[in-house]
Amino acid sequence: MSGNNSNSDTAKQEFEASHATKEVTFRVFTDSESGLICASGVDHAIHTHAGSWDVLMKYVHEAVECHFEVPYTQVKITLIEVTDVEAQESRDVGPHCD
């Protein structure tokens, strides 16, 4: 009987993992040098940039799908627009937008 419990525990863990809420927060800023709008993941290594908000959102959705391997509609995406000073701090510790 313990074999069945082990299998059901594994199945339960796999189900919970596959249905866990996936979330990502992006810091969004305009790069002063290139003029591009940049989105940089706060807690995930996801980064993208574009020349307009519409295109940026398309790229964010594509990047999220690639990272999580699920449709972007299954991921809670939060965008936080940051100031020039905060963007500079982000550039100092993370990837540059170019």
N, CA, C and O atoms as CSV, one atom per row, in Angstrom:
chain,resi,resn,atom,element,x,y,z
A,1,MET,N,N,0.810,-1.190,0.000
A,1,MET,CA,C,0.000,0.000,0.000
A,1,MET,C,C,0.857,1.259,0.000
A,1,MET,O,O,0.459,2.280,-0.562
A,2,SER,N,N,2.027,1.195,0.625
A,2,SER,CA,C,2.883,2.377,0.639
A,2,SER,C,C,3.347,2.748,-0.762
A,2,SER,O,O,3.621,3.918,-1.029
A,3,GLY,N,N,3.438,1.775,-1.661
A,3,GLY,CA,C,3.789,2.059,-3.047
A,3,GLY,C,C,2.752,2.945,-3.704
A,3,GLY,O,O,3.106,3.836,-4.476
A,4,ASN,N,N,1.483,2.721,-3.419
A,4,ASN,CA,C,0.417,3.552,-3.971
A,4,ASN,C,C,0.478,4.960,-3.424
A,4,ASN,O,O,0.255,5.923,-4.157
A,5,ASN,N,N,0.780,5.093,-2.135
A,5,ASN,CA,C,0.894,6.427,-1.545
A,5,ASN,C,C,2.028,7.202,-2.188
A,5,ASN,O,O,1.906,8.399,-2.448
A,6,SER,N,N,3.131,6.515,-2.442
A,6,SER,CA,C,4.278,7.165,-3.074
A,6,SER,C,C,3.912,7.665,-4.466
A,6,SER,O,O,4.252,8.788,-4.839
A,7,ASN,N,N,3.216,6.823,-5.235
A,7,ASN,CA,C,2.806,7.226,-6.579
A,7,ASN,C,C,1.802,8.367,-6.530
A,7,ASN,O,O,1.878,9.296,-7.333
A,8,SER,N,N,0.857,8.303,-5.590
A,8,SER,CA,C,-0.142,9.370,-5.511
A,8,SER,C,C,0.489,10.662,-5.007
A,8,SER,O,O,0.094,11.748,-5.431
A,9,ASP,N,N,1.471,10.556,-4.101
A,9,ASP,CA,C,2.175,11.754,-3.626
A,9,ASP,C,C,2.942,12.405,-4.772
A,9,ASP,O,O,2.926,13.627,-4.917
A,10,THR,N,N,3.612,11.595,-5.584
A,10,THR,CA,C,4.358,12.116,-6.733
A,10,THR,C,C,3.413,12.768,-7.728
A,10,THR,O,O,3.691,13.855,-8.234
A,11,ALA,N,N,2.287,12.101,-8.013
A,11,ALA,CA,C,1.305,12.662,-8.941
A,11,ALA,C,C,0.749,13.974,-8.406
A,11,ALA,O,O,0.549,14.921,-9.167
A,12,LYS,N,N,0.499,14.033,-7.110
A,12,LYS,CA,C,-0.021,15.258,-6.490
A,12,LYS,C,C,1.004,16.385,-6.612
A,12,LYS,O,O,0.645,17.513,-6.949
A,13,GLN,N,N,2.276,16.089,-6.340
A,13,GLN,CA,C,3.330,17.095,-6.437
A,13,GLN,C,C,3.484,17.597,-7.868
A,13,GLN,O,O,3.659,18.794,-8.097
A,14,GLU,N,N,3.418,16.676,-8.829
A,14,GLU,CA,C,3.530,17.074,-10.231
A,14,GLU,C,C,2.353,17.944,-10.645
A,14,GLU,O,O,2.525,18.920,-11.375
A,15,PHE,N,N,1.147,17.590,-10.178
A,15,PHE,CA,C,-0.038,18.388,-10.496
A,15,PHE,C,C,0.089,19.785,-9.899
A,15,PHE,O,O,-0.162,20.779,-10.580
A,16,GLU,N,N,0.482,19.864,-8.620
A,16,GLU,CA,C,0.619,21.162,-7.959
A,16,GLU,C,C,1.684,22.013,-8.634
A,16,GLU,O,O,1.504,23.222,-8.785
A,17,ALA,N,N,2.782,21.405,-9.039
A,17,ALA,CA,C,3.856,22.158,-9.703
A,17,ALA,C,C,3.391,22.686,-11.050
A,17,ALA,O,O,3.717,23.810,-11.430
A,18,SER,N,N,2.624,21.869,-11.772
A,18,SER,CA,C,2.180,22.308,-13.094
A,18,SER,C,C,1.082,23.361,-13.026
A,18,SER,O,O,0.860,24.090,-13.992
A,19,HIS,N,N,0.395,23.444,-11.890
A,19,HIS,CA,C,-0.694,24.414,-11.738
A,19,HIS,C,C,-0.339,25.545,-10.776
A,19,HIS,O,O,-1.196,26.351,-10.412
A,20,ALA,N,N,0.914,25.598,-10.370
A,20,ALA,CA,C,1.360,26.678,-9.483
A,20,ALA,C,C,1.264,27.997,-10.230
A,20,ALA,O,O,1.457,28.059,-11.445
A,21,THR,N,N,0.966,29.032,-9.495
A,21,THR,CA,C,0.880,30.351,-10.102
A,21,THR,C,C,2.280,30.800,-10.503
A,21,THR,O,O,3.191,30.857,-9.677
A,22,LYS,N,N,2.429,31.110,-11.757
A,22,LYS,CA,C,3.693,31.621,-12.252
A,22,LYS,C,C,3.572,33.138,-12.318
A,22,LYS,O,O,2.574,33.668,-12.807
A,23,GLU,N,N,4.584,33.825,-11.829
A,23,GLU,CA,C,4.566,35.283,-11.798
A,23,GLU,C,C,5.914,35.828,-12.229
A,23,GLU,O,O,6.954,35.209,-12.004
A,24,VAL,N,N,5.877,36.993,-12.852
A,24,VAL,CA,C,7.112,37.692,-13.183
A,24,VAL,C,C,6.836,39.194,-13.115
A,24,VAL,O,O,5.790,39.674,-13.551
A,25,THR,N,N,7.788,39.907,-12.566
A,25,THR,CA,C,7.712,41.361,-12.483
A,25,THR,C,C,8.843,41.943,-13.317
A,25,THR,O,O,9.993,41.513,-13.221
A,26,PHE,N,N,8.496,42.929,-14.136
A,26,PHE,CA,C,9.481,43.608,-14.975
A,26,PHE,C,C,9.643,45.049,-14.531
A,26,PHE,O,O,8.659,45.730,-14.243
A,27,ARG,N,N,10.876,45.510,-14.475
A,27,ARG,CA,C,11.162,46.940,-14.347
A,27,ARG,C,C,11.228,47.472,-15.768
A,27,ARG,O,O,11.975,46.945,-16.593
A,28,VAL,N,N,10.465,48.498,-16.062
A,28,VAL,CA,C,10.399,49.052,-17.417
A,28,VAL,C,C,10.929,50.479,-17.384
A,28,VAL,O,O,10.543,51.283,-16.536
A,29,PHE,N,N,11.820,50.775,-18.322
A,29,PHE,CA,C,12.411,52.112,-18.381
A,29,PHE,C,C,12.807,52.422,-19.816
A,29,PHE,O,O,12.953,51.519,-20.639
A,30,THR,N,N,12.976,53.688,-20.105
A,30,THR,CA,C,13.463,54.112,-21.415
A,30,THR,C,C,14.955,54.348,-21.317
A,30,THR,O,O,15.421,55.130,-20.488
A,31,ASP,N,N,15.693,53.669,-22.166
A,31,ASP,CA,C,17.141,53.810,-22.177
A,31,ASP,C,C,17.496,55.188,-22.733
A,31,ASP,O,O,17.093,55.537,-23.844
A,32,SER,N,N,18.244,55.964,-21.965
A,32,SER,CA,C,18.559,57.331,-22.373
A,32,SER,C,C,19.478,57.386,-23.591
A,32,SER,O,O,19.432,58.356,-24.348
A,33,GLU,N,N,20.299,56.380,-23.792
A,33,GLU,CA,C,21.222,56.380,-24.928
A,33,GLU,C,C,20.553,55.961,-26.232
A,33,GLU,O,O,20.739,56.602,-27.266
A,34,SER,N,N,19.774,54.883,-26.178
A,34,SER,CA,C,19.181,54.341,-27.407
A,34,SER,C,C,17.748,54.804,-27.644
A,34,SER,O,O,17.256,54.761,-28.771
A,35,GLY,N,N,17.071,55.253,-26.570
A,35,GLY,CA,C,15.668,55.631,-26.672
A,35,GLY,C,C,14.720,54.446,-26.660
A,35,GLY,O,O,13.508,54.624,-26.774
A,36,LEU,N,N,15.255,53.235,-26.523
A,36,LEU,CA,C,14.421,52.037,-26.487
A,36,LEU,C,C,13.730,51.889,-25.143
A,36,LEU,O,O,14.252,52.312,-24.111
A,37,ILE,N,N,12.552,51.284,-25.167
A,37,ILE,CA,C,11.847,50.946,-23.939
A,37,ILE,C,C,12.319,49.550,-23.553
A,37,ILE,O,O,12.213,48.609,-24.339
A,38,CYS,N,N,12.842,49.424,-22.336
A,38,CYS,CA,C,13.446,48.178,-21.883
A,38,CYS,C,C,12.629,47.564,-20.762
A,38,CYS,O,O,12.116,48.274,-19.897
A,39,ALA,N,N,12.507,46.234,-20.780
A,39,ALA,CA,C,11.843,45.500,-19.711
A,39,ALA,C,C,12.828,44.469,-19.190
A,39,ALA,O,O,13.347,43.648,-19.947
A,40,SER,N,N,13.079,44.521,-17.889
A,40,SER,CA,C,14.054,43.643,-17.275
A,40,SER,C,C,13.408,42.923,-16.097
A,40,SER,O,O,12.899,43.563,-15.178
A,41,GLY,N,N,13.428,41.582,-16.125
A,41,GLY,CA,C,12.819,40.801,-15.054
A,41,GLY,C,C,13.498,41.059,-13.729
A,41,GLY,O,O,14.726,41.096,-13.646
A,42,VAL,N,N,12.698,41.236,-12.693
A,42,VAL,CA,C,13.225,41.479,-11.349
A,42,VAL,C,C,13.688,40.174,-10.726
A,42,VAL,O,O,14.778,40.114,-10.156
A,43,ASP,N,N,12.874,39.124,-10.825
A,43,ASP,CA,C,13.184,37.869,-10.168
A,43,ASP,C,C,13.388,36.712,-11.140
A,43,ASP,O,O,13.518,35.560,-10.725
A,44,HIS,N,N,13.416,37.020,-12.420
A,44,HIS,CA,C,13.697,36.024,-13.459
A,44,HIS,C,C,14.620,36.672,-14.489
A,44,HIS,O,O,14.558,37.881,-14.716
A,45,ALA,N,N,15.462,35.870,-15.101
A,45,ALA,CA,C,16.401,36.383,-16.107
A,45,ALA,C,C,15.686,36.501,-17.455
A,45,ALA,O,O,15.941,35.731,-18.381
A,46,ILE,N,N,14.790,37.480,-17.542
A,46,ILE,CA,C,14.050,37.742,-18.770
A,46,ILE,C,C,14.250,39.215,-19.091
A,46,ILE,O,O,13.952,40.079,-18.267
A,47,HIS,N,N,14.753,39.503,-20.286
A,47,HIS,CA,C,15.039,40.877,-20.678
A,47,HIS,C,C,14.659,41.064,-22.149
A,47,HIS,O,O,14.907,40.193,-22.983
A,48,THR,N,N,14.059,42.207,-22.446
A,48,THR,CA,C,13.728,42.523,-23.829
A,48,THR,C,C,13.614,44.028,-23.984
A,48,THR,O,O,13.588,44.759,-22.993
A,49,HIS,N,N,13.547,44.489,-25.217
A,49,HIS,CA,C,13.401,45.919,-25.465
A,49,HIS,C,C,12.746,46.132,-26.821
A,49,HIS,O,O,12.746,45.244,-27.674
A,50,ALA,N,N,12.183,47.331,-27.007
A,50,ALA,CA,C,11.511,47.659,-28.267
A,50,ALA,C,C,11.419,49.174,-28.403
A,50,ALA,O,O,11.722,49.929,-27.479
A,51,GLY,N,N,10.994,49.582,-29.582
A,51,GLY,CA,C,10.861,51.009,-29.864
A,51,GLY,C,C,9.513,51.592,-29.489
A,51,GLY,O,O,9.350,52.813,-29.481
A,52,SER,N,N,8.532,50.733,-29.176
A,52,SER,CA,C,7.205,51.220,-28.785
A,52,SER,C,C,6.622,50.292,-27.729
A,52,SER,O,O,7.067,49.156,-27.567
A,53,TRP,N,N,5.610,50.796,-27.007
A,53,TRP,CA,C,4.967,49.995,-25.973
A,53,TRP,C,C,4.261,48.784,-26.570
A,53,TRP,O,O,4.318,47.696,-25.997
A,54,ASP,N,N,3.595,48.955,-27.713
A,54,ASP,CA,C,2.889,47.830,-28.336
A,54,ASP,C,C,3.848,46.695,-28.670
A,54,ASP,O,O,3.565,45.531,-28.386
A,55,VAL,N,N,4.970,47.034,-29.267
A,55,VAL,CA,C,5.947,46.008,-29.634
A,55,VAL,C,C,6.599,45.431,-28.377
A,55,VAL,O,O,6.857,44.229,-28.313
A,56,LEU,N,N,6.866,46.275,-27.379
A,56,LEU,CA,C,7.445,45.781,-26.134
A,56,LEU,C,C,6.541,44.722,-25.514
A,56,LEU,O,O,7.028,43.681,-25.074
A,57,MET,N,N,5.243,44.969,-25.472
A,57,MET,CA,C,4.318,44.000,-24.876
A,57,MET,C,C,4.349,42.684,-25.652
A,57,MET,O,O,4.309,41.608,-25.054
A,58,LYS,N,N,4.419,42.765,-26.966
A,58,LYS,CA,C,4.521,41.550,-27.781
A,58,LYS,C,C,5.784,40.780,-27.402
A,58,LYS,O,O,5.744,39.563,-27.224
A,59,TYR,N,N,6.895,41.488,-27.282
A,59,TYR,CA,C,8.167,40.847,-26.938
A,59,TYR,C,C,8.157,40.292,-25.510
A,59,TYR,O,O,8.708,39.221,-25.255
A,60,VAL,N,N,7.531,41.017,-24.587
A,60,VAL,CA,C,7.413,40.530,-23.209
A,60,VAL,C,C,6.632,39.216,-23.203
A,60,VAL,O,O,7.042,38.248,-22.562
A,61,HIS,N,N,5.508,39.187,-23.915
A,61,HIS,CA,C,4.702,37.966,-23.972
A,61,HIS,C,C,5.509,36.807,-24.547
A,61,HIS,O,O,5.474,35.701,-24.008
A,62,GLU,N,N,6.237,37.051,-25.639
A,62,GLU,CA,C,7.051,35.994,-26.254
A,62,GLU,C,C,8.150,35.518,-25.305
A,62,GLU,O,O,8.402,34.319,-25.193
A,63,ALA,N,N,8.794,36.448,-24.633
A,63,ALA,CA,C,9.883,36.093,-23.719
A,63,ALA,C,C,9.360,35.289,-22.522
A,63,ALA,O,O,9.999,34.334,-22.082
A,64,VAL,N,N,8.211,35.678,-22.011
A,64,VAL,CA,C,7.602,34.965,-20.886
A,64,VAL,C,C,7.240,33.539,-21.303
A,64,VAL,O,O,7.470,32.594,-20.547
A,65,GLU,N,N,6.680,33.382,-22.494
A,65,GLU,CA,C,6.337,32.043,-22.983
A,65,GLU,C,C,7.580,31.173,-23.145
A,65,GLU,O,O,7.556,29.988,-22.812
A,66,CYS,N,N,8.648,31.746,-23.646
A,66,CYS,CA,C,9.896,30.989,-23.794
A,66,CYS,C,C,10.459,30.593,-22.433
A,66,CYS,O,O,10.916,29.465,-22.250
A,67,HIS,N,N,10.428,31.509,-21.495
A,67,HIS,CA,C,11.014,31.262,-20.173
A,67,HIS,C,C,10.236,30.213,-19.386
A,67,HIS,O,O,10.824,29.283,-18.834
A,68,PHE,N,N,8.912,30.363,-19.335
A,68,PHE,CA,C,8.087,29.476,-18.514
A,68,PHE,C,C,7.575,28.252,-19.275
A,68,PHE,O,O,7.088,27.300,-18.664
A,69,GLU,N,N,7.683,28.274,-20.604
A,69,GLU,CA,C,7.204,27.183,-21.456
A,69,GLU,C,C,5.709,26.929,-21.289
A,69,GLU,O,O,5.256,25.785,-21.322
A,70,VAL,N,N,4.953,28.002,-21.110
A,70,VAL,CA,C,3.486,27.975,-21.070
A,70,VAL,C,C,3.002,29.234,-21.776
A,70,VAL,O,O,3.772,30.183,-21.931
A,71,PRO,N,N,1.730,29.264,-22.210
A,71,PRO,CA,C,1.201,30.500,-22.795
A,71,PRO,C,C,1.290,31.656,-21.791
A,71,PRO,O,O,1.097,31.459,-20.591
A,72,TYR,N,N,1.582,32.853,-22.287
A,72,TYR,CA,C,1.746,34.005,-21.389
A,72,TYR,C,C,0.490,34.289,-20.583
A,72,TYR,O,O,0.562,34.907,-19.521
A,73,THR,N,N,-0.660,33.846,-21.075
A,73,THR,CA,C,-1.915,34.066,-20.354
A,73,THR,C,C,-1.970,33.272,-19.053
A,73,THR,O,O,-2.832,33.527,-18.212
A,74,GLN,N,N,-1.061,32.313,-18.877
A,74,GLN,CA,C,-1.002,31.524,-17.647
A,74,GLN,C,C,0.014,32.076,-16.651
A,74,GLN,O,O,0.284,31.455,-15.623
A,75,VAL,N,N,0.570,33.237,-16.957
A,75,VAL,CA,C,1.578,33.855,-16.097
A,75,VAL,C,C,1.090,35.239,-15.690
A,75,VAL,O,O,0.630,36.018,-16.524
A,76,LYS,N,N,1.195,35.533,-14.408
A,76,LYS,CA,C,0.868,36.885,-13.932
A,76,LYS,C,C,2.064,37.776,-14.240
A,76,LYS,O,O,3.156,37.576,-13.708
A,77,ILE,N,N,1.844,38.767,-15.108
A,77,ILE,CA,C,2.907,39.678,-15.528
A,77,ILE,C,C,2.638,41.051,-14.923
A,77,ILE,O,O,1.565,41.623,-15.110
A,78,THR,N,N,3.616,41.566,-14.204
A,78,THR,CA,C,3.510,42.892,-13.608
A,78,THR,C,C,4.610,43.769,-14.189
A,78,THR,O,O,5.775,43.374,-14.229
A,79,LEU,N,N,4.232,44.961,-14.637
A,79,LEU,CA,C,5.198,45.927,-15.159
A,79,LEU,C,C,5.291,47.092,-14.184
A,79,LEU,O,O,4.274,47.647,-13.769
A,80,ILE,N,N,6.506,47.458,-13.825
A,80,ILE,CA,C,6.736,48.601,-12.947
A,80,ILE,C,C,7.594,49.585,-13.721
A,80,ILE,O,O,8.758,49.313,-14.016
A,81,GLU,N,N,7.014,50.726,-14.046
A,81,GLU,CA,C,7.771,51.751,-14.767
A,81,GLU,C,C,8.641,52.491,-13.764
A,81,GLU,O,O,8.160,52.975,-12.740
A,82,VAL,N,N,9.925,52.569,-14.073
A,82,VAL,CA,C,10.873,53.187,-13.150
A,82,VAL,C,C,11.403,54.494,-13.728
A,82,VAL,O,O,11.334,54.734,-14.933
A,83,THR,N,N,11.933,55.330,-12.844
A,83,THR,CA,C,12.460,56.632,-13.242
A,83,THR,C,C,13.851,56.488,-13.843
A,83,THR,O,O,14.433,55.404,-13.836
A,84,ASP,N,N,14.369,57.574,-14.353
A,84,ASP,CA,C,15.720,57.571,-14.932
A,84,ASP,C,C,16.767,57.135,-13.909
A,84,ASP,O,O,17.687,56.390,-14.246
A,85,VAL,N,N,16.635,57.595,-12.663
A,85,VAL,CA,C,17.601,57.245,-11.621
A,85,VAL,C,C,17.526,55.751,-11.330
A,85,VAL,O,O,18.555,55.083,-11.230
A,86,GLU,N,N,16.299,55.221,-11.193
A,86,GLU,CA,C,16.130,53.795,-10.932
A,86,GLU,C,C,16.619,52.971,-12.122
A,86,GLU,O,O,17.192,51.897,-11.940
A,87,ALA,N,N,16.395,53.468,-13.331
A,87,ALA,CA,C,16.860,52.765,-14.525
A,87,ALA,C,C,18.379,52.698,-14.533
A,87,ALA,O,O,18.952,51.665,-14.879
A,88,GLN,N,N,19.030,53.779,-14.158
A,88,GLN,CA,C,20.487,53.789,-14.107
A,88,GLN,C,C,20.989,52.779,-13.087
A,88,GLN,O,O,21.968,52.074,-13.334
A,89,GLU,N,N,20.313,52.707,-11.928
A,89,GLU,CA,C,20.702,51.726,-10.919
A,89,GLU,C,C,20.525,50.315,-11.465
A,89,GLU,O,O,21.356,49.442,-11.212
A,90,SER,N,N,19.446,50.086,-12.212
A,90,SER,CA,C,19.198,48.778,-12.815
A,90,SER,C,C,20.296,48.436,-13.814
A,90,SER,O,O,20.756,47.296,-13.867
A,91,ARG,N,N,20.716,49.416,-14.602
A,91,ARG,CA,C,21.782,49.202,-15.589
A,91,ARG,C,C,23.098,48.876,-14.889
A,91,ARG,O,O,23.901,48.099,-15.407
A,92,ASP,N,N,23.324,49.471,-13.706
A,92,ASP,CA,C,24.573,49.240,-13.000
A,92,ASP,C,C,24.689,47.819,-12.481
A,92,ASP,O,O,25.800,47.310,-12.334
A,93,VAL,N,N,23.556,47.158,-12.197
A,93,VAL,CA,C,23.618,45.811,-11.623
A,93,VAL,C,C,23.106,44.737,-12.567
A,93,VAL,O,O,23.263,43.549,-12.286
A,94,GLY,N,N,22.504,45.124,-13.666
A,94,GLY,CA,C,21.928,44.130,-14.565
A,94,GLY,C,C,22.352,44.356,-15.994
A,94,GLY,O,O,23.237,45.163,-16.277
A,95,PRO,N,N,21.710,43.632,-16.893
A,95,PRO,CA,C,22.072,43.763,-18.307
A,95,PRO,C,C,21.682,45.125,-18.851
A,95,PRO,O,O,20.690,45.717,-18.425
A,96,HIS,N,N,22.456,45.606,-19.778
A,96,HIS,CA,C,22.160,46.887,-20.408
A,96,HIS,C,C,21.173,46.680,-21.530
A,96,HIS,O,O,21.120,45.609,-22.134
A,97,CYS,N,N,20.408,47.681,-21.801
A,97,CYS,CA,C,19.430,47.631,-22.882
A,97,CYS,C,C,20.073,48.239,-24.115
A,97,CYS,O,O,20.191,49.460,-24.225
A,98,ASP,N,N,20.489,47.389,-25.042
A,98,ASP,CA,C,21.055,47.905,-26.299
A,98,ASP,C,C,20.851,46.925,-27.412
A,98,ASP,O,O,21.260,47.183,-28.545
